[in-house]
């Protein structure tokens, strides 16, 4: 089993993306991944690797944040599907990936980490145009995501 100490863990040392919202228990960050607009992570603040290392209340807090992210993605970005993933194979620090997907995205229906299926030039062009439309919605998504998390007061009182 891969073990990182907090001083060498990238999610302990860095935010892991652009912070949209955080409190003492978790942070929600957007991932700069132009091929996958709206890619968001929910990261547990404490350095632990597995969901079962959290007490039940912590698990509930973490998953409530994941579900709220998914809800806002569906509302604002209107994807065809949302992928939820929690691996920790490369970075054994508890975090969830919430990835909106569209039937015309460059890797659909494969996972975003898989080899992309072949696309015709027309399909690739259509995705680039659709991607631009989605990207234009990201500022609205970030604001609504922050406001939703703030309003729902996940876990304990949020930091600013």
Secondary structure, DSSP 4 states (H G I P E B T S, - for coil): -----TTT-HHHHS-SSEEEEE-SSEEEEE---GGGTT-EEEEESS----GGGS-HHHHHHHHHHHHHHHHHIIIII--SEEEEE---SSS-S-EEEEEEE-TTSTTTTS-TTSPPPP--HHHHHHHHHHHHHHHHHHHHHHHHHHHHHHHHT-SSPPP-
